[in-house]
Amino acid sequence: MDKTPHQLAEARIGLAEEYSRYSGEYALMVKAQAQFFKDNREKHKSDTSTQRAFDLTDEGVHMTILKMKLKSIEKTMSAYNTYLRLMENQAKSLY
C-alpha cells in the first residue's frame, strides 16, 4: 500500500459515506424483517424457521448482502487506521 496519509484519510471519508448509505438501507431491511415476522410467525414452528424463511426472500438476501458489505467496510477502515497509526509512529521517530 503506497498511499499518503492524505489519500488514506480521503479513502476513509469515502468509506464512511458508503457505510452510512448501506446502514440506511440495512435499517429498511430490519423493518422489512420485523414486518415479515409479524405476518408469518404463526406459519412456522420457531423463530429460527421464520428467520430462514425470511432469509430466502429478496429482502432477506439483500439484508445478508448489506451485512457483508458493512463488515467489509469495517475491516477496510480498520486496516487504514492501523496503517495511518503506523505511519504516524514512523514519522515521530524521524524527529
FENLINJO-V213672 format. One line per field, one symbol per residue. ss: DSSP state (A for helix, B for strand, O for the rest). phi: phi as a letter, one per 30 degrees, with the letter a starting at -180 (. if undefined). A space follows every 10 residues. Layout:
# FENLINJO-V213672
ss: ???
phi: ???
This chain:
# FENLINJO-V213672
ss: OOOOAAAAAA AAAAAAAAAA AAAAAAAAAA AAAAAAAAAA AAAOOOAAAA AAAAAOOAAA AAAAAAAAAA AAAAAAAAAA AAAAAAAAAA AAAAO
phi: .ccdeddddd dddddddddd dddddddddd dddddddddb eddbdbdddd ddddeddedd dddddddddd dddedddddd dddddddddd ddddc
